[in-house]
């Protein structure tokens, strides 16, 4: 199959969309349901109940019902009647509408015709916006390399599986809106995927994407649905990035890797992101509100900050099977959470650290449990087995909310609340 390289240009001339609905037969008492599907996938509907058997009267009633609707999307259209035909026109040229007639009851019958297709500078479905003179199709490589024309309409491209999508630093536009994502797949296999390195201030993208490479972010980036691997790298990665992995192929998102990013970046993994496995980071701030999948690990080093919030946790439970261990070779399972150098692990969650040979190994930096969250039914958060080689284990602000199964201090600092003796400190405290 030939791969087509297609580049977003944008800037097409704006033309208002026009649609004509003709009443071809409808008995009195029958209904017609008119549906508008918004860019975010939500739906608005208007139901017209016929009170006459005269087609021209039905058309007038149909027009008047649509015109009288207070729903926001219907208010963006203008309606005109001519005999049995109702013409529907977008009020703003370049802003499309997605209308369908469905759910008719009785003997209501209509015919629909797309009289004039929408055209506009921000519409993915406008062919003039693309270098090939056609919208992208399966297995294409799509580029955003220059210009500043936003992609705001025609966002539902969920039926397309691209080979790659590349957003370069020369593109200054935005993709998607705060409520509506560009829905597209980029799952060609291998190390291909989507590269996000644009200079826009807003990107909202959802789909089945093999690999995501974020090399630049200046504002807000939202990523949702299904990913195999996520890489965030380079000091041009800043702003706020949300990674919401809500579905899974082959065990979910294998890892999220954060390397050499700006210190002002915040990477949010919300509670709905339940298919994340390992998190590796040497910079930036990750806020985890979800529970990772079992057998997961986290490594925090450099200037990285991993803050586990709400009911989130790194779930290291489960058995790790390897070829070496099955061959009788001793396999040492790493700690569920490892902190190195100047890294910081902050636990503000109401969840225990999940089971594993070692729950937390501190080789530098800080592990802070002074702000754990109490939860109903079990007020104590169990930190499990902790090994402190260097750095600081901080639990002096949590008082009765923190417990440990065991702690071994081999050269670091362990700070305890002055008014409480926590279980598990029977081992060497240095």
N, C-alpha and C positions, 0 to 999 in steps of 0.2 A: 504494500500500500504506500502510495506517495504521500509524503508529509508536506503540507502547505505551511509556509511562513506568512503569517498575517499580522499586520501591525495596526494598532488603534491610532486613528488620526483625529476623529471627532470633528466637531465644527460644521456638520451638515446643515443645510438650510432647513429652517423649521417650517413644517407643513402640518396643519391641523387634521387630526383623524376624523373621518366621517363614516357613520354606519347607518344603514337603513333597515328597519324592521317593518315588514308588511303583514297585516292581519289577513289571513286567508280563510279563516273560518273559526268561529267561536260561539258556542251557545251561551245564552244568558245563564249566569251562575258559575261558568267555568273560570279558571284562574290562569294567569301567566306570571311566572316568577322570573324576574330579571336580576341577574347576578353580576356584580363587579368584583373581580379579584384584584386585590391591591398588590403592590410590589413585595410586601412582606409575607404574602400568602394568605392574609386574612380576607374575609368575604363580607360584602354588604349586599343585601337583597331587598327588593321591592316587589310586593305581590299585588297584581291588579285583578280584581274580581269584576267580570263583565256583568252589566246590568241590562244589556240590550242584545238583540240578535242581529242588528244592522251593523255591517262591517265598518262603515265609515264612522258610526257613532262609537264603536269599540276602539277604533284607532284614536279618536279624540280622547276617550276616557283613558286609554293607555298612555298617551302623551301627557295628559294632565296629572296622572298618578305619579309618573316619573318626575315631572316638573315640580310637584308639590313636596317631594321627599326632602327631609331635613338631613339625610345622611350625607357625610362630607364628600364622598366621591361622586355621588349623583349630582351634587350641587356644582361640580366642576364641568358639567355638560349642559348644552343647550338643545332643546327639543322643539321640533316643528312637525306639523301634520299636514299631509296633502292626500286627501281621499282616504285610502286604507293604509297609506305608508307613513311611518314616523321616522324622520331623519334626526340622528343624534350626532352632535358635533362637539368636539373638545373645545372648551373655552380658550385654552392656551395652546397655541401651535407648538409642536415639539414635545408635548406631554401626552403620552398615549393612555388609552384605557383598555382594559381587558374585560369585555362584556360577553355574557352568554345567556341564553334563554333556556331555562330548565325547570323541572318540577311542574309542568303544565298539567292541569286536571280537567276533567270534563272533556269536551270536544274542542278545546282551544288549540288552534293551529296558527303558526307564524312561519315566515321565511325571513332569513337574514342575509344581508349582503354587506361586505366590507367595501364601501364606496370609495374611500380614500384612505390609504395607509398612512400611519404616522411617520413623520420624518423629523429628526431633530438632532442637535449637536451633542446630546447626552444620552442617546438611545442606542444600546448595544445592538438592537435589531435593525438599525438603519444601515443599509449596505454602503452608503456613501461615507460612513465613518471608518471604513476599513480599507487598507491599502490594496487588498485583492478585489475590492468591489463586491464582496460577499461576506456574510457573517461567518465566524469560525464554525467549523464542523469537527467531528470526531477525528482525533489523531493530529490535529493541527498544532503548530507551535505559535503561540500568541505573544506579541510583544507590546509593551507600553514603554516607549523610549523617549518621547519628547512631547511638548505641548502641555496644556493645562485643562483640556476639556474633561470634565467629570463624567463618570459613568453612573447615571442615576435611574435609568429606566431600562426595561427589558432585562431585568436582573435574574429572572428565572431561566437559567441555562442548565438546569439539573440533568437534562437528557444528553448533555454533551460530555464526552470524556476526552480531554485534550491530551496531547503528548507532553507539552510543557506550557507554562505561562510564566513570563519573565517581565517584571516591572523594574525598569532601570532608573538611575538617579536623575536622568533628564526629564522624566515625567513628573509634573507638578500637580496633576489633578488628583481627585479623590475617586474612590470606587465604593459604591454602596452608600447607604445612609445610616443614621443612628438606629433605625428600626428595621431596615431592609438590607439583607446581604446579597451580594452576587453569589448565586448558587451555581456552582460549576465543579466538575470533577477533573482531576489531573492525576490519573492512576495508570501510567504507562508501564510501571514496573522498573526494576533496577534502581539506579540512583537519580532518576529523573523526578521532576516534581514542579513545585512552584517557588520562584525566587522573588522575594519582596524587598526591593531596594529603592523604592520611589521616594520622591520629595514632597508628596502630598501630605495632608494633615489628617486624613481619615480613610481607613480601609476596613471594610466589613465583608468577609469572605467565608462562605460555607460550602462544604462538599467533601467528597472522598478524594483525598490528596495523598499520594504516596510519601513524598518528602516535602517539607516546608523549610526553606532557607530564608531567614530574615537577616538582611545585611544593613538595612537602614530603616529607621522609623522616627518620625519627627513629632507625631501627635498620638492618635488613637488607632490601634490595630485590633480587630476582632477576628479570631479564627475559630470556627466551630465545625463540628461533626466528626469526621473520621480521618486520622492521620497515622502513618507508620512511624515517622521520625520527624522531630522538630529541632532545627538548629537556629540559634540566635547568636550572631557573632559580629564583633567589631564595635568600635567606639561610636559609630553613627547610629547604633541601636539605642534609642531613648524612648521617652513618652510612656504610654500605658498600653500594654499588650495583654489581651485576654485570650487564653487558650482553653477552649471548651470541647473536650473530646467526649462526645455523647454516644458514639457507636463504635463498633470494633470489627476489624479484620485481623485474623491471625494473632489474637491475644491483645489487641489494643495498641496504643501508642508505645512503641518499644522504649523510647526515651525522649526527654527534653534536655538538650545540651545548651548551656549558656556560657559563652566564652568571650572575655575581653570587651564586654558591653559597657555602655555609659553607666556611671553610678547613679544617674537620675532616672533609670528605667525601672518601672514596676511591672512585673509579669504576674498576672492574676490567673489562678486556676480555680474556677468557681466550684461550688458543691455539686453541680451537675456533671462535672468533668470526671466521670467515674472509670475511664478506661486509660488512665495514665499509669505507666510503670515507673522506670527509674528517672531520677532527676540529678543531673550533674551540673555544677555551676562554680565558676571562679570569680564572678562579678555580678553586679545588679542585685535586684531584690525580687524574690519570688514569694508570692502570698498564696499558700495552698489552703483552700477551704474544702477540698474533697478528700476522700480516702483513695489512695492509690490502690492498684491491684495487688494481690498477694505476691510475695517474693520480691517486692520492690525494694530498691535501695536509694539512698540519697548521699551524695558527696558534696560538701560545701567547702570551698577553699578560697584563697585570695581575699578579695574584698566582698565576696558574695554574702548575701543575707537570705536565709530561708526561714520564713515566718509561717508556721502552721496555725491556722485560725479556725474559729467556729467549731465544726466537728470534723476537721480534717486530720489526716494522719498518714505517715509513711508506713505502709503495711508490709513488714518483712516476714510475715508468717508463711508457713508452708515449707516444703522440702525442695531443695535445689538438687536436681539430678544432673550429673555430668559424666562424660565418658570416662574421665579419670577415676571418679569415685566408684563407678560401676565396675571398673577394672581392678578395684582393690587398692587404689592409691588414695591416701588420706587427702581429703578436700576440706580446706578451711573456709568456712563461710564468712564473708566480710560482715561487719556490723551493718545493721539496718540503716543507721545514720552515722556518717563519718564526717567530722569537722577537722579541717587542716588549716595550718597557717593562721591567717587573720579572719577566717570564715566565721560566720555567726549562724547559729541555729536558735530560733526563738519559738517557744511553744506557748501559744495562747489558746490552744484547743481544749475542749473538754474530754478528749479521748486519751486513753492510755497509749504508750508506745507499743506497737504490735510486737508479738513474740519473735524470737530469733535467738541464735547463740549469744549475741551481744546486741542489745538494743541501741546503744550509743557508744561510740568510741571518739574521745576528744584528744586530738593531737596538737592542739593549738586553738587560738580563737576563743569563742564563747559559746556555751550552751545555756540559754536563759529560760528558766522555768518559773520565774518570779511572777508571771502574769497569767498563769493557767486559769481556765474558766471552769467554774463549778457547774456541775450538771445534776439534774434531779435524779434521785435514786441512788447515785453513787458519787459522793462528793469528792472522793480521793482519786487523783490521777496518778496511776502507777507508771513510773519511769523504767521499771524493769531492771535489767543488768546494764550497768554503766562502767566504762573503763576510762579513767582520766590520766593520760600520759603527760600532757601539758595543757596550758590554757586554763580556763575558768568554768567550772560548773556552778551556775548561780541559781540557788533555790531559796534564797533568804527572804524573799518577799511573799512566799506562798503559804507559809505556816502549815496549817492542817490540810491543805489541799494537795500536797505532794507526798508520795511514798515511793520507795525504791525496793526492789528485790535484793539487789546487792550493788555495792559500789566499790571499785578498786581505784585508789589514787596512787599513781606511780610518779608523780612529780608536778602535778598541777595544783589548782586551788579549788576547794569545795566549800561553798558558802551556804551555811544553813541558817534557818530562822533561829533567833536567839531564844524564842519562847517555846520551841518544840524540839523533840527528839524524834527524828524520822527513822522508821524501820529500815534495815538494810545497810546501815553504816557500821556493821560489825567488822568489816574488812579494813585493811590498812588505810588510814586517813592522812598519812604524811604530816 
